[in-house]
């Protein structure tokens, strides 16, 4: 076999492994969402049997229609078949008119449809139990569900002048869900360590022109890096080398040649130990974010780094609005749930390099490295908008929403940590006095318009894809499969949200589901093709549908769709079509 063919087989296997990994992750996500959908379906069916309403019937139909299309994509063919049976049983709901609801409910086979659904739901519950058992067995055999590094999403730095070994390890670690950066020499490694935050470093000792030992000194002298886990990879099985490395601060020493599985196990052990220690010493036990002790330690180190390598950094001080009222009205247990929910929402909307800590009570602080005050305001305004739109907690069927007031202060040379925190705290109190639910800068109170202009101009040359589907699992799997393309992906969970995004932003292509709540895909497509504000943008539309009817396909093309796929579909084929629509090589 030729070298070219061998390389082709290797690349093909890598792509196959990646697709398999994505599918395994998708199956886990699907099962988690499927549990929620089963609860919804059972609850809706109970309501329908007691007092049927058109909205409940249509919601029931939407959920089973979603399952019919998505379950087979993740290999749950039996669930898809059961959902398809229920779709048939409730198909008559799609011809209902809310104006004539009473009459239609009286003449349609609600009891018969409900009885058929009870049987199907019982079997779906069995399929859920089987699916959970399979996932648990997989995790017992392989804690990472196919990943030797478990479920920890970590960023690693590989420092080695052997390009072949470095490339091999990078590919293997990426398949194990790691973010990997490479350095071929000590100088490159130092540059990367200044620019990024890593969970672990692997270091080759014998490199040119500087040996790996010189990086030890660099790590030891930097207070922000001295505790970074380090594994030495060396071709020398020399006792003196090992002892010297351990004295200098190495956490492990692996001799070349080695088996990847052994290295992955050592990396996993170090990462797990580090995270467990961090959890005990530096995490707030209620919210899971960092505590004030860790913040005080880390922020001092961050400022020491900035003194050596100047860069902007901003601090945000947050206080939940009217939090005492929540505790007094609903009890501290609900207040705790609100704190947990807001902390989670903040964390998932921040970068991995940002530092979020609970400062005390209902107060949080966020340090944003490489961020000016203007950029920090824009970041926090985006998060505040999400907080306004999403409940942060739920208790006994009641949802709880909050807002927060925040002050932003950018660090300047000569400022102490205490002065910096006080500036951000003062700005937060200004936000409270101005009416709460807002962001105020200690220096400039309103710079968001200019920031938005800069952000908009930076996006002009980028390809943008909008995914519109009410199935969060399918959105997740599409994003995972397409995110390696040179595109920016935006999500919308229904047609109305999508229409708002389309009017405010420019997209090169749109993946559009036909069946959605509020505004279905065909109605949205009709508006896209009729609205002169949208037609001039020449956006390509790929329609998705769970229905394989020829008239639906024809309807999609007649209304202006550029492509059409029926669920379940091949993810590989979907990527090919997206590439074609967006003119990606």
KOLVEXKE-463671 format. One record per residue (C-alpha): x, y, z; residue in one letter. Coordinates in steps of 0.001 Angstrom, whole numbers, plus 500000, padded with zeros to 6 digits. Each point is the difference from the previous one (the first is absolute). Layout:
BEGIN
      px      py      pz  r
       X       Y       Z  a
...
***
This chain:
BEGIN
      px      py      pz  r
  500000  500000  500000  x
  501390  503461  499078  x
  500812  502682  502585  x
  497250  502227  498559  x
  497390  497259  500394  x
  501194  499307  503532  x
  499689  503653  500937  x
  496549  500069  498419  x
  498933  497035  502124  x
  501339  501703  503139  x
  498142  503228  499212  x
  496850  498016  499264  x
  500329  498171  503325  x
  500512  503307  501851  x
  496866  501438  498421  x
  498131  496809  500819  x
  501204  500145  503618  x
  498959  503628  500253  x
  496536  499251  498622  x
  499650  497057  502384  x
  501033  502204  502925  x
  497491  502674  499047  x
  497280  497362  499655  x
  500764  498577  503465  x
  499805  503452  501510  x
  496766  500604  498116  x
  498489  496775  501342  x
  500691  501121  503566  x
  498483  503412  499348  x
  497018  498395  498310  x
  499281  497672  502931  x
  500184  502889  502474  x
  497567  502052  497922  x
  497845  496928  499333  x
  499413  499629  503747  x
  498589  503553  500126  x
  497901  499417  496892  x
  498500  496825  501490  x
  498957  501923  503108  x
  498443  502700  497817  x
  498131  497468  497891  x
  498634  498134  503029  x
  498911  503251  501639  x
  498378  501283  496797  x
  498196  496706  499454  x
  498534  500151  503525  x
  498816  503556  499328  x
  498543  499081  496600  x
  498050  497086  501458  x
  498481  502228  502695  x
  499296  503114  497895  x
  501352  500154  496456  x
  501149  503352  498640  x
  501324  500775  496544  x
  503320  501419  501313  x
  500700  496843  502044  x
  499181  497762  497044  x
  502277  501929  497681  x
  502847  500048  502529  x
  499669  496230  500447  x
  500152  499587  496213  x
  503075  502245  499712  x
  501942  497988  502585  x
  499286  496612  498403  x
  500673  501467  496556  x
  503397  501205  501252  x
  500790  496553  501440  x
  498985  498326  496751  x
  502583  502019  498088  x
  502848  500160  502521  x
  500038  496578  501732  x
  501152  497983  496931  x
  502857  502468  499390  x
  501528  498853  503291  x
  499314  496330  499362  x
  496807  499744  502071  x
  497936  498517  497191  x
  497412  498394  502304  x
  499257  503332  501706  x
  499624  501620  496599  x
  497528  497278  498931  x
  497904  500428  503155  x
  499981  503764  499479  x
  498950  499476  496382  x
  497044  497899  501183  x
  498922  502811  502318  x
  500412  502573  497226  x
  497505  497992  497946  x
  497651  499763  502971  x
  499948  503762  500480  x
  500424  501153  496378  x
  496409  501280  500039  x
  501028  502768  502443  x
  501854  501776  497187  x
  496697  500864  498280  x
  498525  501535  503156  x
  498968  503627  500034  x
  500026  501654  503421  x
  496854  501947  499109  x
  498030  496779  499667  x
  501804  498188  502780  x
  496944  498712  501898  x
  498344  498450  496964  x
  503168  498398  498674  x
  500877  498526  503382  x
  496541  498486  500186  x
  500176  498256  496630  x
  503639  498840  500059  x
  501276  496709  501486  x
  501698  501350  503154  x
  499298  496909  502107  x
  501220  497621  497303  x
  503164  502068  499366  x
  500708  500237  503731  x
  499618  496235  500520  x
  502438  499299  497158  x
  502436  502516  501506  x
  499850  498436  503478  x
  501292  496726  498537  x
  502699  501767  497973  x
  501138  502087  502965  x
  500276  496891  502153  x
  502297  498462  497382  x
  501944  503279  499723  x
  500669  499873  503732  x
  501442  496520  499530  x
  502192  501288  497157  x
  501200  502827  502244  x
  500994  497493  502714  x
  501873  497933  497405  x
  501757  503089  498634  x
  501091  501125  503481  x
  501281  496517  500807  x
  502050  499916  496771  x
  501560  503390  500753  x
  500827  498984  503591  x
  501612  496772  498766  x
  502042  501951  497437  x
  501182  502414  502680  x
  501011  497148  502313  x
  502085  498456  497219  x
  501305  503385  498861  x
  499492  502902  502465  x
  500138  502546  497207  x
  497371  498356  497796  x
  502707  499235  497445  x
  502435  502589  501357  x
  503066  498827  501919  x
  499980  503336  501796  x
  496466  499697  501303  x
  497566  502879  499723  x
  502489  502719  500953  x
  500313  502633  497292  x
  503599  501130  500499  x
  502517  502190  498195  x
  503481  498516  499680  x
  503343  501312  498740  x
  502381  497530  498310  x
  503631  501170  499937  x
  502151  497751  497795  x
  502281  500552  496997  x
  499035  496617  498497  x
  497360  501107  497494  x
  498806  496460  499236  x
  499427  499116  503664  x
  498480  503399  500712  x
  497527  499674  497127  x
  499061  496455  501022  x
  499366  500967  503641  x
  498023  503055  498946  x
  497667  497919  497827  x
  499505  497353  502679  x
  499351  502535  502771  x
  497578  501951  497810  x
  498067  496771  499422  x
  499857  499754  503796  x
  498249  503391  500082  x
  503028  502071  501020  x
  500908  503423  498650  x
  503675  499681  499033  x
  502654  502601  499193  x
  503494  499099  498757  x
  503439  501538  500492  x
  503165  498790  498263  x
  502375  501898  502298  x
  500192  501696  503382  x
  499516  503558  498679  x
  496768  499035  498212  x
  498806  498236  503146  x
  500640  503098  502129  x
  498032  502152  497563  x
  497026  497635  500096  x
  500108  499780  503812  x
  499764  503794  500175  x
  497033  500092  497624  x
  497860  497067  501208  x
  498970  498145  503130  x
  500883  496295  499974  x
  498950  497059  502147  x
  503186  497991  499363  x
  503322  500119  498112  x
  502034  497132  498527  x
  503684  500843  499539  x
  502825  498330  498094  x
  503392  500507  501658  x
  502301  499575  496976  x
  499167  502909  497675  x
  501977  502492  497916  x
  501123  502761  500408  x
  498820  500072  503656  x
  499448  496928  502125  x
  496751  499292  501790  x
  501681  500804  503330  x
  499855  503710  499136  x
  496215  499858  499977  x
  500100  498692  503585  x
  501589  503276  501101  x
  497412  502032  498103  x
  497129  498100  501653  x
  501569  500178  503460  x
  500514  503775  499874  x
  496444  500794  498847  x
  497537  499821  502942  x
  497097  499429  497620  x
  501702  496915  498492  x
  501929  498384  502852  x
  497113  497630  500856  x
  499284  499027  496377  x
  500143  496158  499677  x
  503051  498931  497957  x
  500869  496629  498459  x
  503521  499477  498663  x
  500315  497858  496852  x
  503588  498868  499574  x
  501961  497565  497889  x
  502433  499537  502919  x
  499191  497376  502608  x
  502538  501535  502365  x
  499459  500066  503771  x
  501841  503306  500438  x
  497828  501660  497367  x
  496837  498729  501708  x
  501118  501169  503456  x
  501026  503411  498671  x
  496661  500483  498221  x
  497993  499065  503091  x
  502088  502388  502130  x
  499352  502771  497463  x
  496244  499461  500262  x
  499012  497364  497425  x
  496863  498050  500933  x
  500823  496944  497860  x
  502748  498593  497780  x
  499248  497781  496987  x
  502781  498298  498033  x
  499848  499768  496192  x
  498888  497853  498312  x
  496672  499753  501826  x
  496467  498784  499302  x
  497487  502784  499473  x
  497503  498287  502304  x
  502477  500194  502893  x
  500723  503688  499384  x
  496267  500761  499766  x
  499401  498207  503315  x
  502771  502015  501690  x
  498608  503263  498572  x
  496493  499038  501157  x
  501253  499215  503516  x
  501813  503325  500331  x
  497074  502033  498656  x
  497538  498200  502262  x
  502191  500488  503080  x
  500510  503681  499209  x
  496295  500610  499473  x
  499068  498128  503196  x
  502467  502098  502007  x
  498702  503173  498385  x
  496415  498972  500807  x
  500778  499535  503707  x
  502235  503022  500571  x
  498841  502689  497619  x
  496326  499396  499132  x
  496900  501473  501600  x
  498079  496906  501174  x
  496555  501416  499124  x
  500546  501341  496465  x
  503099  498048  498909  x
  501777  503159  498750  x
  503262  501195  501536  x
  499938  501438  503520  x
  501394  503303  501268  x
  503123  498295  501307  x
  500893  498798  496504  x
  499106  503366  498472  x
  502322  501870  502396  x
  502835  497586  499183  x
  499511  499908  496249  x
  499361  503692  499385  x
  503318  500901  501627  x
  501794  497550  497718  x
  498138  501383  496980  x
  501180  503534  500753  x
  503580  498779  500404  x
  499742  498468  496529  x
  498640  503262  498538  x
  502876  501970  501501  x
  502403  497801  498003  x
  497848  499614  496879  x
  497747  503087  499797  x
  496393  499381  498919  x
  496599  501410  500979  x
  497954  498300  502716  x
  496580  500934  501383  x
  498092  499113  503148  x
  496222  499638  500295  x
  498174  500200  503339  x
  496486  498481  499923  x
  497137  500191  502486  x
  496635  498241  499472  x
  497125  502488  500019  x
  497433  499669  502829  x
  501498  496726  501207  x
  498873  500541  503612  x
  496391  500070  498788  x
  500442  496511  498511  x
  501360  498626  503281  x
  497307  501718  502089  x
  497129  498953  497720  x
  500958  496481  498942  x
  502654  498930  502495  x
  503771  499588  499924  x
  499747  496654  498183  x
  498547  501826  496980  x
  502631  502724  500381  x
  502682  497303  499844  x
  498484  498636  496781  x
  500056  503512  498496  x
  503671  500422  500925  x
  500838  496645  498424  x
  498040  500790  496850  x
  501536  503450  499478  x
  503519  498686  500673  x
  499454  497311  497360  x
  498658  502476  497445  x
  502966  502322  500598  x
  502525  497160  499723  x
  498714  498569  496721  x
  500054  503444  498373  x
  503579  500863  501007  x
  503295  498953  498412  x
  502136  497288  501532  x
  502633  502671  500778  x
  497542  502163  501980  x
  499899  499670  503787  x
  496558  499846  501653  x
  499787  499917  503805  x
  497298  500335  502613  x
  501079  502984  502075  x
  497431  499516  502737  x
  496222  499789  500428  x
  498403  500944  496674  x
  503162  501666  498666  x
  502283  498648  497266  x
  503215  501321  498448  x
  501384  499286  496544  x
  503544  500716  498813  x
  500258  500298  496211  x
  503628  499780  498762  x
  500937  501675  496700  x
  496754  501992  500216  x
  499475  503765  500046  x
  497166  501634  501930  x
  498082  500457  496739  x
  500317  496322  499138  x
  499023  498979  503543  x
  496843  502132  499818  x
  499008  498358  496727  x
  500611  496511  501431  x
  497972  500679  503139  x
  497178  501694  498088  x
  499667  496892  497846  x
  499855  497820  503121  x
  497485  502313  501706  x
  497758  499766  496931  x
  500051  496207  500324  x
  499264  500191  503734  x
  496934  502149  499250  x
  498680  497449  497511  x
  500673  496778  501932  x
  498798  498826  503398  x
  502960  499084  502201  x
  498187  497648  502384  x
  496894  497855  500367  x
  498381  498693  503178  x
  496757  497998  500286  x
  498904  501018  496528  x
  500696  503727  500473  x
  502776  501695  498053  x
  502127  502838  501390  x
  501586  502771  497931  x
  502403  502707  501153  x
  502047  502894  498712  x
  503307  501316  501281  x
  501872  503278  500308  x
  503669  500033  499034  x
  502928  502374  500198  x
  503005  499800  497657  x
  503495  501305  500737  x
  503081  499672  497811  x
  503329  499606  501832  x
  502603  502736  499605  x
  503657  499993  500981  x
  500583  500755  503670  x
  496503  498928  501079  x
  499820  497509  502893  x
  497587  497071  499978  x
  497998  501614  502830  x
  499690  503285  498040  x
  499031  498099  496856  x
  497271  498008  501740  x
  498736  503174  501698  x
  499696  501766  496630  x
  497946  497140  498539  x
  497907  499840  503193  x
  499297  503763  499854  x
  498937  499699  496355  x
  497643  497176  500997  x
  498366  502261  502612  x
  499597  502670  497312  x
  498148  497395  497940  x
  497734  499313  502996  x
  499291  503713  500484  x
  499205  500452  496313  x
  497210  497416  500216  x
  501730  496574  500146  x
  500085  497491  497103  x
  502911  501696  498224  x
  503787  500174  499501  x
  501984  503107  501001  x
  503684  500658  499354  x
  502201  501638  502603  x
  501550  502058  497212  x
  497498  500304  497164  x
  496312  499291  500480  x
  498862  499449  496427  x
  502370  498635  497339  x
  497883  497089  498749  x
  498972  501616  496672  x
  503583  500436  498848  x
  500840  496452  501061  x
  497074  498570  498022  x
  501168  501873  496904  x
  503487  498535  500340  x
  498606  496487  500583  x
  497718  500291  496974  x
  502812  501216  497722  x
  502255  497104  501097  x
  497401  497474  498870  x
  499497  501308  496460  x
  502327  497560  498264  x
  499045  496901  501992  x
  497639  497266  498833  x
  496979  499702  502287  x
  497619  497047  500368  x
  496656  500136  501835  x
  498556  496688  501310  x
  496257  500237  500710  x
  498535  496930  501754  x
  497995  499525  503202  x
  501861  496763  500803  x
  502980  501008  502228  x
  501673  496617  499568  x
  499937  500213  496215  x
  501330  503574  500174  x
  502859  498755  502192  x
  500913  497114  497698  x
  499864  502218  496876  x
  502255  502538  501691  x
  502474  497315  501125  x
  500186  498606  496485  x
  500342  503355  498221  x
  502062  502070  502452  x
  503303  498930  498392  x
  498972  501949  496873  x
  501175  503638  499645  x
  496567  501381  500965  x
  498216  501662  502911  x
  496925  498057  501156  x
  496936  501608  501626  x
  496988  498152  501458  x
  496276  500779  500112  x
  497487  497738  501767  x
  496915  501218  498137  x
  498944  501958  496951  x
  499259  503262  501798  x
  503467  500173  501574  x
  501531  499136  496615  x
  498076  502785  498257  x
  501313  502532  502511  x
  503565  498795  499450  x
  499598  500131  496232  x
  498764  503599  500106  x
  502881  501126  502247  x
  502863  497973  498496  x
  501312  498694  496684  x
  500328  496240  499414  x
  501448  498157  497015  x
  497889  496879  500547  x
  497202  498692  502203  x
  499133  496423  501027  x
  496258  500195  500595  x
  497751  497370  501607  x
  496517  499755  498517  x
  498103  499136  503200  x
  500439  502536  502852  x
  497888  501819  502593  x
  498857  503636  499661  x
  501110  500364  496363  x
  500631  496848  497949  x
  502821  499705  497492  x
  497835  500332  496873  x
  498347  503178  501321  x
  503402  501435  500888  x
  501345  499086  496546  x
  497033  501811  498434  x
  500787  503143  502011  x
  503701  499783  499097  x
  499198  499888  496278  x
  497394  502788  500166  x
  501736  502520  502272  x
  502142  502344  497857  x
  502324  500554  502971  x
  500917  496304  499887  x
  499837  499126  496294  x
  502831  502373  499098  x
  502405  498015  502214  x
  499875  496877  497816  x
  500043  497597  502955  x
  499914  496282  499086  x
  497406  497852  501787  x
  500229  496267  500717  x
  496630  498641  501165  x
  499773  497048  502415  x
  496816  497992  500430  x
  498852  496830  501692  x
  497444  499504  497224  x
  501003  498174  496834  x
  496940  501025  498015  x
  500708  501082  496439  x
  497638  502981  500330  x
  501962  501277  503030  x
  503246  499770  498034  x
  498434  501775  497036  x
  498498  502619  502330  x
  503441  500742  501462  x
  501613  500543  496604  x
  497043  502012  498697  x
  500256  502347  502970  x
  503668  500647  499260  x
  502005  497431  501971  x
  503420  499338  498445  x
  500230  496444  501343  x
  497800  497517  501905  x
  500811  497007  502246  x
  497679  497624  501862  x
  500655  498651  503520  x
  501761  497784  500834  x
  502883  501083  497787  x
  503713  499340  499591  x
  502183  502517  501839  x
  502712  499510  497381  x
  497557  500846  497203  x
  498724  503003  501971  x
  503542  501372  500287  x
  500556  499576  496259  x
  496823  501951  499257  x
  500843  502766  502481  x
  503465  500348  498457  x
  498411  500328  496561  x
  497395  502562  501121  x
  502617  502147  501749  x
  502645  499650  497264  x
  502503  498386  502365  x
  502844  498084  498358  x
***
